[in-house]
Amino acid sequence: MGLSSVFNMITGLALFLFGMQAMGDSLKRVAGNKLENILWKLSSTPIKGVALGAGVTAVIQSSSATSCMVVGFVNSGIMTIAQAIGIIMGANIGTTATGWILTLSSIDGGGEAWWADLLSTAFICAIFALIGILFKMLSKKMSVRYTGDILLGFAILMTGMKLMSSAMSGLKDSPMFSDMMQTFSNPLLGVLAGTVITAVLQSASASIGILQALAISGAVTNDVALYLIIGMCIGASMPVLLSAIGATTNGKRASIIYLIFNTFGALVLTPICWGLDSIFNFQFMDDPTNAISIAIINTLFNTATTIILIPFVGVFEKLICTLIKDKKTDHTADTLDRLEDRFLTHPGIALEQSREVLMTMAEKAQRNLKRSIALIKNYNTEEYDVALAKEEVIDSYEDKLGTYLVKLTGMPLNKAQSREVSKFLHTIGDFERIADHAVNISHVAKEINEKELVFSHEANKELDILASAVEEIVDLSVSAFENNNLSEAFKVEPLEETIDMLCDELKLRHIQRVQNGNCTLNQGFVFSDLITNYERIADHCSNIAVALIELDNDEYDIHAYLSDIKEHKSPEFIRRYDEYKEKYSLDNIKTVTVSVG
């Protein structure tokens, strides 16, 4: 084997690995978050898990990527170990699709007829490359451009495969290579070699591709291919094991599923295959293998392993839990555990988890506001302490979620995903500020209790009406965000203007009570603080609604939107404003001048 062949083999390997990665990454972008999200939404039984794992892996072309996702799901507490086992079993089957795609590299066309060349790998690559580059250069739609990347990745992968095969064809005349291949007919050595090769390459699909390229030499027999493939399946667990560094106990348990599953498969099927061949001396085992035979062996081994072991999912779960025991420091999965760094390479999943965390944060802020408002009338030290503690929790949500979303902005996002990230980043601060104002209201409630302040009947009624309006606008904003409901978002601004009107009216009435001697200055300061906090909460609800509306139109200019709303009030806006103004009218409050406050 000359130096030129070595150089061609290195070049072919580089092109092959690059093409495989480019095609896989583009497939993920085209698939978006739909295929990945169904893994944790629909994998309720082992059979469903196997089917889903196989389907998703066949599309994204990486069992390691699927398994790493699963580790993240289990680590964040949104998937059980039993569900993970089924998906990883399916991923082993799904990854064999790559081997079948690579068999196309063995198509040479041939024959004297001109049309025979149309069946060659060179023609297929040329067509894919031409269409791919046209899609990428001429289309403005990202989905079409990603499809172009898939086609280009495939063309590069097949070109690299062909170059490797051509370079390795000379190995058939090398006695050293033939002797080395012969040693791998020993099951132990063959499995060990396959494990090491794949652990280094970090990809079973890449190892299978190289084996298929080696098959062109004619020195690789079917028995050697079998034992190498079994080892390659074990070695593919290496990137999954590495992904568990820093994971929780359950995350680590999920990471070793791949290793245990394929190791058990090897321990069961290797002796059976070797024993049967020793007894019956199958002729085909000594025959030179080819790309198609390798694809068949790979599929049969992984499918047979799954069929044999799927009835023992429960046993596997107990074994894994025994091998990796719970630690005393482990805690019950919190919502924040969903913010897994492992999901960042799968933006669809990362966004879905960010949404769940932000919704939890919004609901906590909503409940804390109601708790704080209740303290105004019925002060309770325990509830006050709870309100303060919850606000600290909400602050931690903002900090961790904000950091996570910033990381996510550095990932390759499509247009819809970028819009979602922007929406989350714009609203997270407003939900946190609502929680801050809720705590301010708790402080006011404490001050009222400690100073034994008593508001007049009229002032209490006014505050009750304003508080009801504020609770409704927060409920509207949270519901609009959680359901991405624009019709509810459009209701927020008319209610916000109603609250502004109420606040102005309450301030005027308060001044009149102070002037009439029905309210002291100390009571007035507290009254004013409450109104200010209520008004600020309504402002933040308005910001949330504007973010939902504007970002749905690919714009975000809160000042321009609000200016336009105030200058050009639509009939629908006026109708809603009138309804809220009547609902929260102060006209029916009777003035009781003998009361103080």
C-alpha positions in Angstrom: 0.0 0.0 0.0 1.8 3.2 -1.3 1.8 6.6 0.3 -0.7 7.9 -2.2 -3.2 5.3 -1.0 -2.5 6.2 2.6 -3.2 9.8 1.8 -6.3 9.0 -0.1 -7.5 6.8 2.8 -7.0 9.7 5.3 -8.7 12.1 3.0 -11.6 9.7 2.4 -12.0 9.1 6.2 -12.0 12.9 6.9 -14.6 13.5 4.2 -16.7 10.5 5.4 -16.7 11.7 9.0 -17.4 15.3 8.0 -20.2 14.3 5.7 -21.8 12.1 8.3 -21.8 14.9 10.9 -23.0 17.5 8.4 -25.9 15.2 7.2 -26.8 14.3 10.8 -26.8 17.9 12.0 -28.9 19.1 9.1 -31.4 16.2 9.6 -31.9 17.4 13.2 -32.6 20.9 12.0 -35.1 19.8 9.4 -36.8 17.5 11.9 -36.9 20.4 14.4 -38.2 19.6 17.8 -41.1 17.3 16.8 -39.2 14.0 16.6 -37.2 14.7 19.7 -40.1 15.9 21.8 -42.2 12.8 21.2 -39.5 10.7 22.9 -40.4 12.0 26.4 -44.1 12.6 25.6 -45.1 9.3 24.0 -42.6 6.6 25.3 -45.0 5.3 28.0 -44.3 1.6 27.4 -41.1 -0.4 26.5 -42.6 -1.3 23.1 -43.5 2.3 22.3 -40.0 3.3 23.5 -38.3 0.8 21.2 -40.4 2.0 18.2 -39.8 5.7 18.9 -36.1 5.2 19.7 -35.6 3.4 16.4 -37.6 5.9 14.4 -35.9 9.0 15.9 -32.4 7.5 15.6 -33.0 6.5 12.0 -33.8 10.1 11.2 -31.1 11.9 13.1 -28.5 9.2 12.2 -27.0 8.8 15.7 -27.8 6.4 18.5 -25.4 8.2 20.7 -27.3 11.5 20.2 -30.6 9.8 21.1 -29.1 8.1 24.1 -27.5 11.3 25.3 -30.9 13.0 25.0 -32.4 10.2 27.1 -29.7 10.7 29.8 -30.8 14.4 29.9 -34.5 13.4 30.2 -33.8 11.0 33.1 -31.4 13.4 34.7 -34.0 16.2 34.7 -36.7 13.9 36.1 -39.0 13.9 33.1 -38.4 10.3 32.1 -38.2 7.1 34.1 -35.4 4.5 33.8 -37.9 2.0 32.4 -38.8 4.4 29.6 -35.1 5.1 28.9 -34.3 1.4 28.5 -37.0 1.0 25.8 -35.8 4.0 23.8 -32.1 3.0 24.0 -33.0 -0.5 22.8 -34.8 1.1 19.8 -31.9 3.5 19.2 -29.7 0.4 18.6 -32.0 -0.7 15.9 -32.4 2.7 14.4 -28.7 3.3 14.0 -28.4 0.4 11.6 -30.1 2.6 9.0 -26.8 4.3 8.3 -25.2 1.0 7.3 -27.9 0.5 4.7 -27.4 4.0 3.3 -23.7 3.4 3.0 -24.3 0.3 0.9 -25.1 2.7 -1.9 -21.3 3.3 -2.2 -20.9 -0.2 -3.6 -23.1 0.6 -6.6 -20.8 1.0 -9.6 -23.1 0.8 -12.5 -20.8 -0.9 -15.0 -21.7 -2.5 -18.3 -21.2 -1.1 -21.8 -24.6 0.6 -22.0 -24.4 4.4 -21.3 -27.4 4.2 -18.9 -25.5 1.8 -16.7 -23.5 4.8 -15.4 -26.7 6.3 -14.1 -26.7 3.6 -11.4 -23.2 4.5 -10.2 -22.3 6.1 -6.9 -20.6 8.9 -8.8 -23.8 9.8 -10.6 -25.9 9.6 -7.4 -23.4 11.9 -5.6 -23.3 14.3 -8.5 -27.1 14.7 -8.5 -27.3 15.1 -4.8 -24.4 17.6 -4.7 -25.9 19.7 -7.5 -29.4 19.8 -6.0 -27.9 20.4 -2.6 -25.8 23.4 -3.6 -28.7 24.9 -5.6 -31.0 24.6 -2.6 -28.4 26.2 -0.3 -27.4 29.0 -2.6 -30.7 30.0 -4.2 -33.4 29.4 -1.5 -34.2 31.9 1.2 -36.3 29.4 3.2 -34.2 27.8 6.0 -36.0 24.5 5.7 -35.0 24.2 2.0 -31.4 25.3 2.8 -31.2 22.7 5.5 -32.4 20.1 3.0 -29.6 21.3 0.8 -27.2 20.7 3.6 -28.5 17.1 4.0 -27.9 16.4 0.3 -24.5 18.0 0.3 -23.6 16.0 3.5 -24.7 12.8 1.8 -22.7 13.6 -1.3 -19.5 14.3 0.8 -20.1 11.2 2.9 -20.5 8.9 -0.2 -17.4 10.6 -1.8 -15.4 9.9 1.3 -16.7 6.3 1.4 -15.7 5.7 -2.2 -12.3 7.3 -1.7 -11.7 5.1 1.3 -12.8 2.0 -0.5 -10.5 2.7 -3.4 -7.6 3.3 -1.2 -8.2 0.1 0.8 -8.6 -2.1 -2.2 -4.9 -2.6 -2.3 -4.9 -4.1 1.2 -6.0 -7.5 -0.4 -2.4 -8.0 -1.5 -1.0 -7.3 2.0 -0.1 -10.4 3.9 0.2 -8.4 7.1 -3.3 -7.0 6.8 -4.7 -10.4 6.0 -3.0 -11.9 9.0 -4.4 -9.1 11.2 -7.9 -9.7 9.9 -7.6 -13.4 10.6 -6.7 -12.8 14.2 -10.1 -11.0 14.6 -11.9 -14.3 13.7 -11.2 -15.0 17.4 -14.4 -13.8 19.0 -12.6 -12.2 22.0 -10.1 -10.3 19.9 -12.7 -9.3 17.3 -15.1 -7.9 19.9 -12.3 -6.2 21.8 -11.0 -4.6 18.5 -14.4 -3.4 17.5 -15.0 -1.9 21.0 -11.7 0.0 21.0 -12.2 1.4 17.4 -15.6 2.7 18.1 -14.7 4.1 21.5 -12.0 6.2 19.8 -14.2 7.3 16.9 -17.2 7.9 19.2 -19.6 6.6 16.6 -20.9 3.2 15.7 -22.1 4.4 12.4 -18.6 5.7 11.5 -17.1 2.4 12.5 -19.5 0.4 10.4 -18.8 2.7 7.5 -15.1 2.1 7.8 -15.7 -1.6 8.0 -17.8 -1.5 4.9 -14.9 0.3 3.2 -12.4 -2.3 4.4 -14.6 -5.0 2.9 -13.5 -3.9 -0.6 -10.1 -5.5 0.2 -11.7 -9.0 0.3 -9.7 -9.8 3.4 -12.6 -9.3 5.8 -14.7 -12.4 6.2 -18.2 -12.6 7.6 -17.1 -14.1 10.9 -14.6 -11.3 11.4 -17.3 -8.7 10.5 -19.7 -10.3 13.0 -17.3 -10.0 16.0 -16.1 -6.6 15.0 -19.7 -5.3 14.8 -20.6 -6.8 18.2 -17.6 -4.9 19.7 -18.6 -1.7 17.8 -22.0 -1.8 19.4 -20.4 -1.9 22.9 -17.9 0.8 22.0 -20.7 3.1 20.9 -21.6 3.5 24.6 -18.5 5.6 25.3 -20.0 9.1 24.3 -23.1 8.2 26.3 -21.0 7.4 29.4 -19.1 10.7 29.0 -22.4 12.6 28.8 -23.2 11.4 32.3 -20.4 13.3 33.9 -21.9 15.6 36.5 -25.3 13.9 36.2 -27.6 12.9 39.1 -27.9 9.3 40.2 -30.7 8.6 37.7 -28.8 10.3 34.9 -25.8 8.1 35.6 -28.1 5.1 35.6 -29.5 6.0 32.2 -26.0 6.4 30.8 -25.0 2.8 31.5 -28.1 1.3 29.9 -26.5 1.4 26.5 -23.3 -0.3 27.8 -25.2 -3.0 29.8 -27.6 -3.7 27.0 -25.0 -4.2 24.3 -22.7 -6.1 26.7 -25.5 -8.5 27.6 -26.2 -8.9 23.9 -22.6 -9.7 23.2 -22.4 -12.2 26.1 -25.5 -14.0 24.9 -25.1 -13.9 21.1 -21.3 -14.2 20.7 -21.1 -17.7 22.3 -24.2 -18.8 20.3 -22.7 -17.7 17.0 -19.3 -19.1 17.7 -20.7 -22.3 19.0 -23.0 -23.0 16.1 -20.2 -22.1 13.6 -17.8 -24.5 15.5 -20.3 -27.3 15.4 -21.8 -26.9 11.9 -18.8 -25.1 10.2 -20.9 -22.7 8.2 -19.2 -22.0 4.9 -20.6 -18.5 4.6 -18.8 -17.4 7.8 -15.4 -17.9 6.0 -16.5 -16.1 2.8 -15.4 -12.5 2.2 -17.9 -10.0 3.3 -19.3 -7.0 1.5 -21.1 -3.7 2.4 -24.6 -5.3 2.2 -23.6 -8.3 4.3 -22.2 -6.0 7.0 -25.5 -4.0 7.0 -27.4 -7.2 7.4 -25.2 -8.5 10.2 -25.5 -5.2 12.0 -29.3 -5.1 11.7 -29.7 -8.7 12.7 -27.5 -8.4 15.8 -29.2 -5.3 17.2 -32.7 -6.5 16.4 -32.0 -10.0 17.9 -30.5 -8.4 21.1 -33.6 -6.2 21.5 -36.0 -9.1 20.9 -34.2 -11.3 23.5 -33.8 -8.6 26.2 -37.0 -6.5 25.9 -39.0 -8.9 28.2 -36.4 -8.2 30.9 -36.8 -4.4 31.1 -37.8 -4.7 34.8 -34.8 -6.9 35.6 -32.5 -4.4 33.8 -34.0 -1.5 35.8 -33.4 -3.3 39.1 -29.8 -4.3 38.0 -29.0 -0.7 37.1 -30.4 0.6 40.4 -28.3 -1.9 42.3 -25.1 -1.0 40.4 -25.6 2.7 41.0 -27.3 3.3 44.4 -29.1 6.4 45.6 -27.0 8.9 47.4 -28.2 10.7 50.5 -27.4 14.0 48.9 -29.7 13.3 45.9 -32.9 15.3 45.9 -36.3 15.0 44.3 -36.2 16.4 40.8 -37.0 20.1 40.8 -38.5 22.0 37.8 -35.1 23.7 37.4 -33.5 20.3 36.7 -35.2 20.5 33.3 -32.6 23.1 32.2 -30.2 20.4 31.1 -27.0 21.5 29.2 -27.3 18.2 27.3 -30.5 19.6 25.6 -28.7 22.7 24.2 -27.6 20.7 21.2 -31.3 19.9 20.6 -32.8 23.4 20.7 -36.4 22.1 20.3 -36.1 20.2 23.5 -34.2 23.0 25.3 -37.0 25.4 24.4 -39.7 23.1 25.6 -38.0 22.6 28.9 -37.4 26.4 29.2 -41.1 27.0 28.6 -42.0 24.5 31.4 -39.6 26.3 33.8 -40.9 29.8 32.8 -44.5 28.7 33.2 -43.7 27.3 36.7 -42.0 30.6 37.5 -45.0 32.6 36.3 -47.4 30.5 38.3 -45.3 30.9 41.5 -45.3 34.7 41.0 -49.1 34.6 40.4 -49.7 32.6 43.6 -47.3 34.7 45.6 -49.2 37.9 44.6 -52.5 36.4 45.7 -50.8 35.3 49.0 -49.5 38.9 49.5 -52.8 40.6 48.8 -54.5 38.3 51.3 -52.1 39.5 53.9 -53.5 43.0 53.7 -56.7 42.0 55.4 -55.6 38.9 57.3 -51.9 39.3 58.3 -50.2 36.1 59.3 -46.4 35.8 60.2 -46.1 32.3 58.7 -47.7 33.4 55.4 -45.4 36.5 55.3 -42.3 34.3 55.7 -43.6 32.0 53.0 -44.0 35.0 50.7 -40.4 36.1 51.2 -39.1 32.6 50.7 -41.0 32.1 47.5 -39.7 35.3 46.1 -36.1 34.0 46.6 -37.1 30.9 44.7 -38.5 33.0 41.9 -35.2 35.0 41.8 -33.3 31.7 41.4 -35.6 30.8 38.5 -34.9 34.0 36.8 -31.1 33.7 37.2 -30.8 30.1 36.0 -33.4 30.4 33.2 -31.8 33.6 32.0 -28.4 32.0 31.9 -29.7 29.0 30.1 -31.5 31.0 27.5 -28.4 33.1 26.8 -26.5 29.8 26.2 -29.3 28.7 23.9 -28.9 31.8 21.7 -25.5 30.6 20.8 -27.0 27.4 19.2 -28.1 27.1 15.6 -31.8 28.1 15.8 -34.4 28.3 13.1 -36.6 31.3 12.8 -39.4 30.0 15.0 -37.0 28.9 17.7 -35.3 32.3 17.7 -38.6 34.0 18.1 -39.4 31.7 21.1 -36.1 32.5 22.8 -36.7 36.2 22.3 -40.2 35.9 23.8 -38.9 34.1 26.9 -36.0 36.6 27.4 -38.4 39.5 27.1 -41.0 38.1 29.6 -38.8 36.4 32.2 -37.9 39.8 33.8 -41.5 41.0 33.9 -42.6 37.8 35.8 -39.8 38.3 38.3 -40.7 42.0 38.8 -44.3 41.0 39.5 -43.0 38.7 42.2 -40.9 41.6 43.6 -43.9 43.8 43.8 -45.8 41.0 45.5 -43.2 41.0 48.2 -43.4 44.8 48.5 -47.2 44.3 49.2 -46.3 41.8 51.9 -44.0 44.4 53.5 -46.9 46.9 53.4 -49.2 44.3 55.0 -46.6 43.8 57.8 -46.3 47.5 58.3 -50.1 47.8 58.6 -50.2 45.1 61.2 -47.2 46.4 63.2 -48.5 50.0 63.3 -52.1 48.8 63.8 -53.3 51.0 60.9 -57.0 50.9 60.1 -58.3 52.1 56.8 -61.7 53.6 56.3 -64.6 51.5 54.9 -64.3 53.5 51.7 -60.5 53.0 51.4 -60.8 49.3 52.0 -63.5 48.9 49.3 -61.4 50.9 46.8 -58.3 48.7 47.5 -60.4 45.6 47.1 -61.7 46.7 43.7 -58.1 47.6 42.6 -56.7 44.3 43.9 -59.4 42.3 42.0 -58.5 44.1 38.8 -54.8 43.5 39.4 -55.4 39.8 40.1 -57.4 39.5 36.9 -54.7 41.2 34.7 -52.0 38.8 36.2 -54.3 35.8 35.6 -54.9 37.0 32.0 -51.1 37.5 31.3 -50.1 34.1 32.8 -52.8 32.3 30.9 -52.0 34.1 27.6 -48.3 33.2 28.0 -48.9 29.6 29.0 -51.3 28.9 26.1 -49.7 31.4 23.7 -53.3 32.8 23.4 -53.2 36.1 21.6 -56.9 36.8 22.1 -56.3 36.9 25.8 -53.1 39.0 25.3 -55.2 41.6 23.5 -57.4 41.9 26.6 -54.5 42.9 28.8 -54.0 46.5 27.5 -57.6 47.6 28.0 -57.5 46.3 31.5 -54.1 47.9 32.2 -55.6 51.3 31.2 -58.6 50.6 33.5 -56.1 50.0 36.3 -54.2 53.2 35.5 -57.5 55.0 35.7 -58.4 53.4 39.0 -55.0 54.3 40.5 -55.4 57.9 39.5 -58.9 58.0 40.9 -57.8 56.4 44.2 -55.0 58.9 44.6 -57.4 61.8 44.2 -59.9 60.3 46.7 -57.1 59.7 49.1 -56.0 63.3 48.9 -59.5 64.4 49.6 -59.7 62.1 52.7 -56.4 63.6 54.0 -57.7 67.1 53.5 -61.0 66.3 55.2 -59.1 64.8 58.2 -60.5 61.3 57.5 -57.0 59.8 56.9 -53.7 60.4 58.5 -50.4 60.9 56.7 -49.0 57.6 57.9 -52.0 55.8 56.5 -51.7 57.8 53.4 -48.1 56.7 52.8 -49.1 53.0 53.1 -52.1 53.5 50.9 -49.9 55.2 48.3 -47.4 52.4 48.4 -50.1 49.8 47.7 -51.4 51.7 44.8 -47.9 52.2 43.3 -47.1 48.4 43.5 -50.5 47.5 42.0 -49.9 49.9 39.1 -46.4 48.6 38.5 -47.7 45.0 38.4 -50.2 46.0 35.7 -47.4 47.7 33.7 -45.4 44.4 33.7 -48.4 42.5 32.6 -48.7 44.9 29.7 -45.1 44.2 28.8 -45.8 40.5 28.7 -48.8 40.8 26.5 -47.0 43.2 24.1 -44.1 40.6 23.8 -46.5 37.9 22.9 -48.3 40.0 20.3 -45.3 41.8 18.8 -43.0 38.8 18.6 -45.8 36.8 16.9 -45.5 39.4 14.1 -41.6 39.1 14.2 -41.4 42.6 15.8 -40.7 44.0 19.2 -41.1 47.7 19.9 -43.2 48.1 23.1 -43.2 51.9 22.9 -44.3 52.0 19.3 -47.0 49.4 19.9 -48.4 51.1 23.0 -48.3 54.5 21.3 -50.2 53.1 18.4 -52.8 51.5 20.7 -53.3 54.8 22.6 -53.6 56.9 19.5 -55.7 54.6 17.4 -58.0 52.8 19.7 -59.9 50.1 17.8 -63.6 49.5 18.4 -62.7 46.2 20.1 -60.3 47.9 22.4 -62.9 50.6 23.4 -65.5 47.9 24.0 -63.2 45.9 26.3 -62.1 49.1 28.1 -65.7 50.1 28.7 -66.5 46.6 30.1 -63.6 46.7 32.5 -64.4 50.3 33.6 -67.9 49.2 34.5 -66.8 46.0 36.1 -64.3 47.8 38.4 -66.4 51.0 38.9 -65.9 53.0 42.1 -69.3 54.7 41.8 -71.1 52.3 44.1 -68.8 52.8 47.1 -70.5 54.7 49.9 -68.5 57.3 51.7 -68.4 56.9 55.5 -67.0 60.1 56.9 -67.0 59.0 60.5 -64.4 56.3 59.9 -60.7 57.1 60.2 -58.4 56.3 57.3 
